[in-house]
Amino acid sequence: KLNKEFEEVEKGIFLTGEVPRRTSFETLDPQLKCKIGNEYIVDSFADDSK
C-alpha cells in the first residue's frame, strides 16, 4: 500500500512517507527503471519503502 503520510508500521518502527524534492539537485536517476507491461520507464520512486 502506498502512503504519503508518516506512519508506524510496527511498534517503534516508522516510515516517513513521501518526502518532496525541493532542490534542483534532487532529480530522478534515468538509469533506474521499472517494467510496466512490455515497456521500461524511469522509476519515479513514489514509495520505495515496500
Secondary structure, 3 states (H helix, E strand, C coil): CCCCCCEEEECCEEECCCCCCCCCCCCCCCCCEEEECCEEEECCCCCCCC
